[in-house]
Amino acid sequence: MRAQHPRILVVDDEAVIIKFVRANLEAEGWQTLTAMDGYTALQVIERELPDLVILDIMMPNIDGLEVLRQLREWSQIPVIMLSVRGEEGYKVKCLNLGADDYVTKPFGAEELIARVRAVLRRNETATFVSRRALFTSGDFQINFGNKQVTVAGNDVRLTPTEYNLLQELVLNAGKVLSHDHLLRRIWGPEYGQEREYLHVFIGRLRAKLEPDPAKPTYIITVPGIGYRFKHIS
């Protein structure tokens, strides 16, 4: 039986960072696990199946990027990356590998807690289910009841954030949803300027759903505004 409170794994090779993060997470009532290298992190994840991983990039033996790559081969557990590098291109690289969020060091307790809350919120079971149990557009189908997505009859594996973004687009099929709307609706009110997040996750959805991601059939870009989901009879 799973713990009542979310369990969060903190992975960093600096003891002072682990101590700081752990103290602030536990002050919020969250249970905390720790690891100081990538190899141990993978073992803990497989054994404990935490609700969230906070993962530093620069570590000995196996770095955070490799941990993320290996994790995404079998699990969709949410991951927040930590790094001293704040360049947009580096953030995009992490997001493309499957990270859910990215926090640049040094960071304050309030910023980290806000990001953790947002990721946990996105990962919670959705309480809203469309009155239409099934939505079909061409070869695409989504079952809102069990969160099953198929294309041409083949199951499509999505992370919680990918699914929530897709659901928002599908529930508003035909409507243009702005960048700001999607960021705040899916990532949370703390977000609004992180358009690179939206660009990356739309790209990830297209790669999984579209016959030709370069010429999307379902998720259409509306330049300068946002995106819309196209309904195909």
For each residue, the residues with C-beta under 8 A, 3 or more apart:
1:
2:
3: 6 7 31
4:
5: 29 30 31
6: 3 30 31 51 52 120
7: 3 30 31 32 33 48 50 51 52
8: 25 30 31 32 33 50 51 52 53 54 116
9: 32 33 34 35 41 44 45 48 50 52 53 54
10: 18 21 22 25 32 33 34 35 54
11: 34 35 36 37 38 41 53 54 55 56 59 64 67
12: 17 18 21 36 54 56 59 82
13: 36 37 56 58 59 60
14: 17 18 56
15: 18 19 36
16: 19 20
17: 12 14 20 21 56 82 105
18: 10 12 14 15 21 22 34 36
19: 15 16 22 23
20: 16 17 23 24 109
21: 10 12 17 18 24 25 32 54 112
22: 10 18 19 25 26 32 34
23: 19 20 26 27
24: 20 21 27 28 109 112 113
25: 8 10 21 22 28 30 32 113 116
26: 22 23 29 30 31 32
27: 23 24
28: 24 25 113 116
29: 5 26
30: 5 6 7 8 25 26 116
31: 3 5 6 7 8 26
32: 7 8 9 10 21 22 25 26
33: 7 8 9 10 44 48 50
34: 9 10 11 18 22
35: 9 10 11 40 41 43 44
36: 11 12 13 15 18 40 59
37: 11 13 40 41 59 60 61 62
38: 11 41 42 59 60 61 62 63 64 66 67
39: 42 43 61 62
40: 35 36 37 43 44
41: 9 11 35 37 38 44 45 53 55 62 67
42: 38 39 45 46 62 67 70 71
43: 35 39 40 46 47
44: 9 33 35 40 41 47 48 50
45: 9 41 42 48 49 50 53 71 75 77
46: 42 43 49
47: 43 44
48: 7 9 33 44 45
49: 45 46 75 77
50: 7 8 9 33 44 45 53 77
51: 6 7 8 77 78 120 123
52: 6 7 8 9 77 78 79 80 116 119 120 123
53: 8 9 11 41 45 50 71 77 78 79 80
54: 8 9 10 11 12 21 79 80 82 112 116
55: 11 41 64 67 68 79 80 81 82
56: 11 12 13 14 17 59 64 81 82 83
57: 63 64 65 81 82 83 85 94
58: 13 63 64 83 84
59: 11 12 13 36 37 38 56 62 63 64
60: 13 37 38
61: 37 38 39
62: 37 38 39 41 42 59 66 67
63: 38 57 58 59 66 67
64: 11 38 55 56 57 58 59 67 68 81 82 83
65: 57 68 69 93 94 97
66: 38 62 63 69 70
67: 11 38 41 42 55 62 63 64 70 71
68: 55 64 65 71 72 79 81 94 97 98 99
69: 65 66 72 73 97 98
70: 42 66 67 73
71: 42 45 53 67 68 74 75 77 79 98
72: 68 69 75 76 97 98
73: 69 70
74: 71
75: 45 49 71 72
76: 72 157 158 159 160
77: 45 49 50 51 52 53 71
78: 51 52 53 100 101 119 120 122 123 159 160 161
79: 52 53 54 55 68 71 98 99 100 101
80: 52 53 54 55 99 100 101 102 103 115 116 119
81: 55 56 57 64 68 94 99 101 102 103
82: 12 17 54 55 56 57 64 103 105 107
83: 56 57 58 64 86 90 94 102 103 104 105
84: 58 104 105
85: 57 90 104
86: 83 90 91 104
87: 90 91
88: 91 92 196
89: 92 93
90: 83 85 86 87 93 94
91: 86 87 88 94 95 102 196
92: 88 89 95 96 196 199 200
93: 65 89 90 96 97
94: 57 65 68 81 83 90 91 97 99 102
95: 91 92 98 99 102 196 197 200 201
96: 92 93 200 203 204
97: 65 68 69 72 93 94
98: 68 69 71 72 79 95 159
99: 68 79 80 81 94 95 102
100: 78 79 80 119 122 159 160 161
101: 78 79 80 81 115 118 119 197
102: 80 81 83 91 94 95 99
103: 80 81 82 83 107 111 112 115
104: 83 84 85 86 107
105: 17 82 83 84
106:
107: 82 103 104 111 112
108: 111 112
109: 20 24 112 113
110: 113 114
111: 103 107 108 114 115
112: 21 24 54 103 107 108 109 115 116
113: 24 25 28 109 110 116 117
114: 110 111 117 118 190
115: 80 101 103 111 112 118 119 190
116: 8 25 28 30 52 54 80 112 113 119 120
117: 113 114 120 121 188
118: 101 114 115 121 122 187 188 190 191
119: 52 78 80 100 101 115 116 122 123
120: 6 51 52 78 116 117 123 124
121: 117 118 124 188
122: 78 100 118 119 160 161 164 186 187 188
123: 51 52 78 119 120 160 161
124: 120 121
125:
126: 129 147 164 167
127:
128:
129: 126 133 144 145
130: 133 135 144 171
131:
132: 135 144
133: 129 130 143 144 145
134: 141 142 143 144
135: 130 132 141 142 144 170 173
136: 140 141
137: 140 141 170 173 218 229 230 231 232
138: 217 218 232
139: 151 152 153 211
140: 136 137 149 150 151 209 218 232
141: 134 135 136 137 149 150 151
142: 134 135 148 149 150 166 167 170
143: 133 134 146 147 148 149
144: 129 130 132 133 134 135 147 167
145: 129 133
146: 143
147: 126 143 144 163
148: 142 143 155
149: 140 141 142 143 155 156 158 163 166 209
150: 140 141 142 153 154 155 156
151: 139 140 141 154 156 208 209
152: 139
153: 139 150
154: 150 151
155: 148 149 150
156: 149 150 151 208 209
157: 76 208
158: 76 149 162 163 166 205 208
159: 76 78 98 100 162 163
160: 76 78 100 122 123 163 164
161: 78 100 122 123 164 165 186 187 201
162: 158 159 165 166 201 204 205 208
163: 147 149 158 159 160 166 167
164: 122 126 160 161 167 168 186
165: 161 162 168 169 182 186 201 202 205
166: 142 149 158 162 163 169 170 205 209
167: 126 142 144 163 164 170 171
168: 164 165 171 172 177 182 185 186
169: 165 166 172 173 177 182 219 227 228 229
170: 135 137 142 166 167 173 229
171: 130 167 168
172: 168 169 175 177 228 229
173: 135 137 169 170 228 229 230 231
174: 228 229 230 231
175: 172 228
176: 222 225 226 227 228
177: 168 169 172 181 182 226 227 228
178: 181 182 225 226
179: 182 183 195 198 225 226
180: 183 184 192
181: 177 178 184 185 226
182: 165 168 169 177 178 179 185 186 198 226 227
183: 179 180 186 187 191 192 194 195 197 198
184: 180 181 187 188 189 191 192
185: 168 181 182
186: 122 161 164 165 168 182 183
187: 118 122 161 183 184 190 191 194 197
188: 117 118 121 122 184 191
189: 184
190: 114 115 118 187
191: 118 183 184 187 188 194 197
192: 180 183 184
193:
194: 183 187 191 197 198
195: 179 183 198 199
196: 88 91 92 95 199 200
197: 95 101 183 187 191 194 200 201
198: 179 182 183 194 195 201 202
199: 92 195 196 202 203
200: 92 95 96 196 197 203 204
201: 95 161 162 165 197 198 204 205
202: 165 198 199 205 206 219 221 227
203: 96 199 200 206 207 213
204: 96 162 200 201 207 208
205: 158 162 165 166 201 202 208 209 219
206: 202 203 209 210 213 216 219
207: 203 204 210 213
208: 151 156 157 158 162 204 205
209: 140 149 151 156 166 205 206 218 219
210: 206 207 213 215 216 217 218 219
211: 139 217
212: 215 216 217
213: 203 206 207 210 216
214:
215: 210 212
216: 206 210 212 213 219 220 221
217: 138 210 211 212 230 232
218: 137 138 140 209 210 229 230 232
219: 169 202 205 206 209 210 216 227 228 229 230
220: 216 227 228 229 230
221: 202 216 227
222: 176 225 226 227 228
223:
224:
225: 176 178 179 222
226: 176 177 178 179 181 182 222
227: 169 176 177 182 202 219 220 221 222
228: 169 172 173 174 175 176 177 219 220 222
229: 137 169 170 172 173 174 218 219 220
230: 137 173 174 217 218 219 220
231: 137 173 174
232: 137 138 140 217 218
233:
